[in-house]
């Protein structure tokens, strides 16, 4: 007896529709759907801006000035 059965949920749904009215309830659910869509759109925009640049967009790595032994390979450009 501590859980709700299907009949309890149906009665609760009917009471909610009677209290809020059919149109008001559907408008409320439409607003919830719009909120979820805008949240998903915002999350997608965040993912696009945080992605790593592709190989085409990435800059070439700088060539080393010194080799492993510490000998100068090329002159630095200042």
The first five atom37 places (N, CA, C, CB, O) and aatype in JSON, in Angstrom:
{
  "aatype": [20, 20, 20, 20, 20, 20, 20, 20, 20, 20, 20, 20, 20, 20, 20, 20, 20, 20, 20, 20, 20, 20, 20, 20, 20, 20, 20, 20, 20, 20, 20, 20, 20, 20, 20, 20, 20, 20, 20, 20, 20, 20, 20, 20, 20, 20, 20, 20, 20, 20, 20, 20, 20, 20, 20, 20, 20, 20, 20, 20, 20, 20, 20, 20, 20, 20, 20, 20, 20, 20, 20, 20, 20, 20, 20, 20, 20, 20],
  "atom_mask": [
    [1, 1, 1, 1, 1],
    [1, 1, 1, 1, 1],
    [1, 1, 1, 1, 1],
    [1, 1, 1, 1, 1],
    [1, 1, 1, 1, 1],
    [1, 1, 1, 1, 1],
    [1, 1, 1, 1, 1],
    [1, 1, 1, 1, 1],
    [1, 1, 1, 1, 1],
    [1, 1, 1, 1, 1],
    [1, 1, 1, 1, 1],
    [1, 1, 1, 1, 1],
    [1, 1, 1, 1, 1],
    [1, 1, 1, 1, 1],
    [1, 1, 1, 1, 1],
    [1, 1, 1, 1, 1],
    [1, 1, 1, 1, 1],
    [1, 1, 1, 1, 1],
    [1, 1, 1, 1, 1],
    [1, 1, 1, 1, 1],
    [1, 1, 1, 1, 1],
    [1, 1, 1, 1, 1],
    [1, 1, 1, 1, 1],
    [1, 1, 1, 1, 1],
    [1, 1, 1, 1, 1],
    [1, 1, 1, 1, 1],
    [1, 1, 1, 1, 1],
    [1, 1, 1, 1, 1],
    [1, 1, 1, 1, 1],
    [1, 1, 1, 1, 1],
    [1, 1, 1, 1, 1],
    [1, 1, 1, 1, 1],
    [1, 1, 1, 1, 1],
    [1, 1, 1, 1, 1],
    [1, 1, 1, 1, 1],
    [1, 1, 1, 1, 1],
    [1, 1, 1, 1, 1],
    [1, 1, 1, 1, 1],
    [1, 1, 1, 1, 1],
    [1, 1, 1, 1, 1],
    [1, 1, 1, 1, 1],
    [1, 1, 1, 1, 1],
    [1, 1, 1, 1, 1],
    [1, 1, 1, 1, 1],
    [1, 1, 1, 1, 1],
    [1, 1, 1, 1, 1],
    [1, 1, 1, 1, 1],
    [1, 1, 1, 1, 1],
    [1, 1, 1, 1, 1],
    [1, 1, 1, 1, 1],
    [1, 1, 1, 1, 1],
    [1, 1, 1, 1, 1],
    [1, 1, 1, 1, 1],
    [1, 1, 1, 1, 1],
    [1, 1, 1, 1, 1],
    [1, 1, 1, 1, 1],
    [1, 1, 1, 1, 1],
    [1, 1, 1, 1, 1],
    [1, 1, 1, 1, 1],
    [1, 1, 1, 1, 1],
    [1, 1, 1, 1, 1],
    [1, 1, 1, 1, 1],
    [1, 1, 1, 1, 1],
    [1, 1, 1, 1, 1],
    [1, 1, 1, 1, 1],
    [1, 1, 1, 1, 1],
    [1, 1, 1, 1, 1],
    [1, 1, 1, 1, 1],
    [1, 1, 1, 1, 1],
    [1, 1, 1, 1, 1],
    [1, 1, 1, 1, 1],
    [1, 1, 1, 1, 1],
    [1, 1, 1, 1, 1],
    [1, 1, 1, 1, 1],
    [1, 1, 1, 1, 1],
    [1, 1, 1, 1, 1],
    [1, 1, 1, 1, 1],
    [1, 1, 1, 1, 1]
  ],
  "atom_positions": [
    [[0.81, -1.17, 0.0], [0.0, 0.0, 0.0], [0.87, 1.25, 0.0], [-0.93, -0.01, 1.19], [0.24, 2.27, 0.26]],
    [[2.01, 1.4, -0.2], [2.77, 2.64, -0.21], [3.01, 3.17, -1.61], [4.07, 2.45, 0.49], [3.53, 4.27, -1.76]],
    [[2.64, 2.42, -2.62], [2.92, 2.86, -3.99], [1.63, 3.19, -4.71], [3.69, 1.77, -4.77], [0.55, 2.73, -4.34]],
    [[1.75, 4.0, -5.74], [0.6, 4.36, -6.55], [0.42, 3.35, -7.67], [0.75, 5.79, -7.12], [1.4, 2.97, -8.32]],
    [[-0.79, 2.93, -7.9], [-1.11, 2.05, -9.01], [-1.58, 2.86, -10.2], [-2.18, 1.03, -8.6], [-1.65, 4.09, -10.14]],
    [[-1.91, 2.19, -11.28], [-2.35, 2.87, -12.49], [-3.66, 3.62, -12.27], [-2.5, 1.87, -13.64], [-3.87, 4.69, -12.84]],
    [[-4.52, 3.07, -11.45], [-5.8, 3.75, -11.19], [-5.59, 5.06, -10.43], [-6.75, 2.84, -10.41], [-6.28, 6.05, -10.68]],
    [[-4.65, 5.07, -9.51], [-4.35, 6.3, -8.77], [-3.83, 7.38, -9.72], [-3.31, 6.02, -7.67], [-4.24, 8.54, -9.62]],
    [[-2.94, 7.01, -10.64], [-2.4, 7.97, -11.59], [-3.48, 8.49, -12.54], [-1.26, 7.33, -12.39], [-3.48, 9.68, -12.88]],
    [[-4.4, 7.62, -12.98], [-5.48, 8.05, -13.85], [-6.41, 9.04, -13.14], [-6.28, 6.86, -14.33], [-6.81, 10.04, -13.73]],
    [[-6.75, 8.75, -11.89], [-7.6, 9.65, -11.12], [-6.89, 10.99, -10.91], [-7.98, 9.02, -9.76], [-7.52, 12.04, -11.03]],
    [[-5.63, 10.96, -10.6], [-4.86, 12.19, -10.42], [-4.81, 13.0, -11.72], [-3.42, 11.87, -9.94], [-4.93, 14.22, -11.69]],
    [[-4.64, 12.33, -12.84], [-4.63, 13.01, -14.14], [-5.96, 13.67, -14.44], [-4.28, 12.04, -15.24], [-5.99, 14.8, -14.93]],
    [[-7.06, 12.98, -14.17], [-8.38, 13.55, -14.41], [-8.6, 14.77, -13.52], [-9.48, 12.49, -14.17], [-9.13, 15.79, -13.99]],
    [[-8.21, 14.69, -12.26], [-8.37, 15.82, -11.35], [-7.54, 17.0, -11.83], [-7.96, 15.42, -9.91], [-8.01, 18.14, -11.78]],
    [[-6.32, 16.76, -12.28], [-5.49, 17.86, -12.78], [-6.09, 18.52, -14.0], [-4.09, 17.35, -13.1], [-6.08, 19.74, -14.12]],
    [[-6.63, 17.72, -14.91], [-7.26, 18.28, -16.11], [-8.49, 19.1, -15.72], [-7.66, 17.17, -17.1], [-8.74, 20.16, -16.29]],
    [[-9.25, 18.62, -14.74], [-10.42, 19.38, -14.3], [-10.03, 20.69, -13.62], [-11.27, 18.53, -13.34], [-10.67, 21.71, -13.82]],
    [[-8.97, 20.66, -12.82], [-8.55, 21.86, -12.09], [-7.93, 22.88, -13.04], [-7.54, 21.49, -10.99], [-8.3, 24.05, -13.02]],
    [[-7.0, 22.44, -13.87], [-6.29, 23.37, -14.74], [-7.03, 23.61, -16.06], [-4.91, 22.84, -15.03], [-6.78, 24.63, -16.72]],
    [[-7.91, 22.74, -16.45], [-8.61, 22.89, -17.72], [-7.77, 22.3, -18.85], [-8.92, 24.36, -18.0], [-6.54, 22.26, -18.75]],
    [[-8.41, 21.84, -19.9], [-7.7, 21.18, -21.0], [-6.74, 22.11, -21.73], [-8.69, 20.63, -21.98], [-5.59, 21.74, -21.97]],
    [[-7.2, 23.31, -22.08], [-6.35, 24.24, -22.82], [-5.19, 24.76, -21.99], [-7.17, 25.41, -23.3], [-4.07, 24.89, -22.48]],
    [[-5.46, 25.03, -20.75], [-4.41, 25.55, -19.87], [-3.32, 24.51, -19.65], [-5.01, 25.99, -18.52], [-2.14, 24.83, -19.63]],
    [[-3.75, 23.26, -19.48], [-2.79, 22.17, -19.27], [-1.93, 21.96, -20.52], [-3.52, 20.87, -18.9], [-0.72, 21.76, -20.41]],
    [[-2.55, 22.0, -21.71], [-1.78, 21.81, -22.93], [-0.83, 22.99, -23.18], [-2.71, 21.64, -24.13], [0.28, 22.79, -23.67]],
    [[-1.25, 24.2, -22.84], [-0.36, 25.35, -22.97], [0.84, 25.23, -22.04], [-1.12, 26.65, -22.67], [1.96, 25.57, -22.4]],
    [[0.58, 24.73, -20.83], [1.66, 24.55, -19.87], [2.67, 23.52, -20.38], [1.09, 24.11, -18.51], [3.88, 23.71, -20.27]],
    [[2.16, 22.43, -20.95], [3.05, 21.4, -21.49], [3.81, 21.92, -22.71], [2.25, 20.13, -21.86], [4.96, 21.54, -22.92]],
    [[3.18, 22.79, -23.51], [3.86, 23.4, -24.65], [5.01, 24.29, -24.18], [2.88, 24.22, -25.49], [6.07, 24.3, -24.8]],
    [[4.8, 25.03, -23.1], [5.87, 25.86, -22.54], [7.02, 25.01, -22.03], [5.33, 26.75, -21.42], [8.18, 25.38, -22.19]],
    [[6.7, 23.88, -21.42], [7.75, 22.97, -20.95], [8.55, 22.44, -22.15], [7.13, 21.79, -20.15], [9.77, 22.35, -22.08]],
    [[7.86, 22.1, -23.23], [8.54, 21.59, -24.42], [9.44, 22.65, -25.03], [7.52, 21.11, -25.46], [10.55, 22.34, -25.46]],
    [[8.99, 23.91, -25.06], [9.82, 24.99, -25.58], [11.07, 25.19, -24.72], [9.02, 26.31, -25.65], [12.15, 25.43, -25.24]],
    [[10.91, 25.07, -23.42], [12.05, 25.19, -22.52], [13.07, 24.1, -22.75], [11.6, 25.17, -21.08], [14.27, 24.35, -22.73]],
    [[12.6, 22.88, -22.96], [13.51, 21.76, -23.21], [14.24, 21.96, -24.53], [12.74, 20.42, -23.22], [15.45, 21.71, -24.62]],
    [[13.53, 22.42, -25.56], [14.16, 22.66, -26.87], [15.22, 23.74, -26.78], [13.11, 23.06, -27.9], [16.31, 23.59, -27.34]],
    [[14.93, 24.83, -26.07], [15.92, 25.89, -25.95], [17.13, 25.44, -25.13], [15.29, 27.14, -25.33], [18.25, 25.86, -25.39]],
    [[16.89, 24.59, -24.13], [18.0, 24.06, -23.35], [18.9, 23.19, -24.23], [17.48, 23.24, -22.15], [20.12, 23.31, -24.17]],
    [[18.3, 22.31, -25.04], [19.09, 21.47, -25.94], [19.85, 22.3, -26.95], [18.19, 20.47, -26.66], [21.0, 21.99, -27.26]],
    [[19.22, 23.36, -27.46], [19.9, 24.23, -28.43], [21.08, 24.93, -27.78], [18.91, 25.28, -29.01], [22.15, 25.04, -28.38]],
    [[20.9, 25.39, -26.56], [22.01, 26.04, -25.84], [23.15, 25.08, -25.56], [21.51, 26.62, -24.53], [24.32, 25.46, -25.66]],
    [[22.83, 23.84, -25.23], [23.88, 22.85, -24.99], [24.62, 22.53, -26.28], [23.28, 21.57, -24.39], [25.83, 22.33, -26.26]],
    [[23.91, 22.48, -27.4], [24.55, 22.2, -28.69], [25.48, 23.33, -29.08], [23.5, 21.97, -29.78], [26.55, 23.09, -29.63]],
    [[25.1, 24.58, -28.81], [25.96, 25.72, -29.12], [27.22, 25.7, -28.27], [25.2, 27.04, -28.91], [28.3, 26.04, -28.76]],
    [[27.1, 25.31, -27.02], [28.27, 25.21, -26.15], [29.24, 24.15, -26.66], [27.85, 24.91, -24.71], [30.45, 24.35, -26.61]],
    [[28.72, 23.03, -27.13], [29.57, 21.96, -27.63], [30.31, 22.38, -28.88], [28.73, 20.73, -27.92], [31.48, 22.02, -29.05]],
    [[29.67, 23.15, -29.76], [30.32, 23.58, -30.99], [31.46, 24.54, -30.72], [29.31, 24.22, -31.92], [32.49, 24.47, -31.38]],
    [[31.31, 25.45, -29.76], [32.36, 26.42, -29.49], [33.52, 25.8, -28.73], [31.78, 27.6, -28.71], [34.64, 26.31, -28.79]],
    [[33.3, 24.71, -28.0], [34.34, 24.11, -27.19], [35.1, 23.01, -27.93], [33.75, 23.55, -25.93], [36.03, 22.43, -27.38]],
    [[34.72, 22.71, -29.16], [35.38, 21.63, -29.88], [36.79, 22.03, -30.29], [34.56, 21.22, -31.11], [37.09, 23.21, -30.41]],
    [[37.63, 21.04, -30.51], [39.0, 21.3, -30.92], [39.03, 21.67, -32.39], [39.9, 20.07, -30.65], [38.2, 21.2, -33.16]],
    [[39.98, 22.52, -32.8], [40.05, 22.89, -34.22], [40.46, 21.69, -35.07], [41.04, 24.04, -34.42], [41.19, 20.81, -34.62]],
    [[39.97, 21.68, -36.29], [40.31, 20.57, -37.18], [41.74, 20.75, -37.66], [39.34, 20.5, -38.38], [42.39, 21.74, -37.35]],
    [[42.23, 19.78, -38.42], [43.61, 19.85, -38.92], [43.8, 21.06, -39.83], [43.98, 18.57, -39.66], [44.88, 21.63, -39.89]],
    [[42.75, 21.43, -40.53], [42.84, 22.56, -41.44], [42.94, 23.86, -40.65], [41.64, 22.61, -42.4], [43.71, 24.75, -41.03]],
    [[42.19, 23.98, -39.57], [42.17, 25.19, -38.77], [43.37, 25.3, -37.81], [40.89, 25.26, -37.98], [43.73, 26.4, -37.39]],
    [[43.97, 24.18, -37.48], [45.05, 24.17, -36.49], [46.32, 24.79, -37.08], [45.33, 22.73, -36.0], [46.59, 24.66, -38.28]],
    [[47.07, 25.45, -36.23], [48.34, 26.03, -36.67], [49.42, 24.97, -36.64], [48.73, 27.23, -35.78], [49.36, 24.01, -35.88]],
    [[50.41, 25.16, -37.49], [51.53, 24.23, -37.54], [52.39, 24.42, -36.29], [52.37, 24.46, -38.84], [52.59, 25.54, -35.82]],
    [[52.89, 23.32, -35.77], [53.73, 23.38, -34.58], [55.07, 24.05, -34.93], [53.97, 21.96, -33.99], [55.58, 23.89, -36.04]],
    [[55.61, 24.79, -33.97], [56.88, 25.46, -34.19], [58.01, 24.44, -34.27], [57.15, 26.48, -33.07], [58.03, 23.44, -33.56]],
    [[58.96, 24.72, -35.16], [60.12, 23.83, -35.28], [61.09, 24.11, -34.14], [60.82, 24.0, -36.66], [61.21, 25.26, -33.72]],
    [[61.76, 23.11, -33.64], [62.67, 23.32, -32.5], [63.89, 24.16, -32.89], [63.12, 21.97, -31.93], [64.36, 24.12, -34.02]],
    [[64.39, 24.9, -31.9], [65.6, 25.7, -32.12], [66.83, 24.89, -31.73], [65.55, 27.02, -31.3], [67.88, 25.05, -32.34]],
    [[66.71, 24.02, -30.73], [67.82, 23.21, -30.27], [67.5, 21.74, -30.48], [68.12, 23.49, -28.79], [66.34, 21.33, -30.47]],
    [[68.55, 20.92, -30.69], [68.33, 19.48, -30.79], [68.42, 18.86, -29.39], [69.37, 18.82, -31.74], [68.51, 19.59, -28.41]],
    [[68.39, 17.55, -29.3], [68.4, 16.87, -28.01], [69.67, 17.12, -27.21], [68.21, 15.4, -28.21], [69.65, 17.1, -25.98]],
    [[70.78, 17.34, -27.91], [72.05, 17.55, -27.22], [72.29, 19.0, -26.82], [73.18, 17.08, -28.09], [73.28, 19.3, -26.16]],
    [[71.4, 19.88, -27.2], [71.54, 21.29, -26.83], [72.23, 22.11, -27.89], [72.29, 21.4, -25.54], [72.52, 23.29, -27.65]],
    [[72.51, 21.56, -29.04], [73.13, 22.31, -30.13], [72.07, 23.1, -30.88], [73.89, 21.35, -31.1], [70.95, 22.63, -31.1]],
    [[72.46, 24.32, -31.26], [71.51, 25.18, -31.96], [71.3, 24.65, -33.38], [72.01, 26.65, -32.0], [72.26, 24.41, -34.11]],
    [[70.02, 24.47, -33.75], [69.69, 23.99, -35.08], [69.5, 25.17, -36.03], [68.41, 23.12, -35.04], [70.02, 25.17, -37.15]],
    [[68.77, 26.18, -35.59], [68.51, 27.35, -36.42], [68.48, 28.59, -35.53], [67.16, 27.2, -37.2], [68.4, 28.49, -34.31]],
    [[68.56, 29.73, -36.16], [68.53, 31.0, -35.44], [67.08, 31.36, -35.12], [69.22, 32.12, -36.27], [66.17, 31.08, -35.9]],
    [[66.88, 31.98, -33.98], [65.54, 32.42, -33.6], [65.19, 33.7, -34.31], [65.43, 32.61, -32.08], [66.06, 34.52, -34.61]],
    [[63.9, 33.87, -34.59], [63.41, 35.09, -35.23], [62.72, 35.93, -34.17], [62.44, 34.77, -36.42], [61.76, 35.48, -33.53]],
    [[63.2, 37.14, -33.98], [62.61, 38.02, -32.96], [61.87, 39.13, -33.6], [63.68, 38.58, -32.03], [61.3, 39.97, -32.9]]
  ]
}
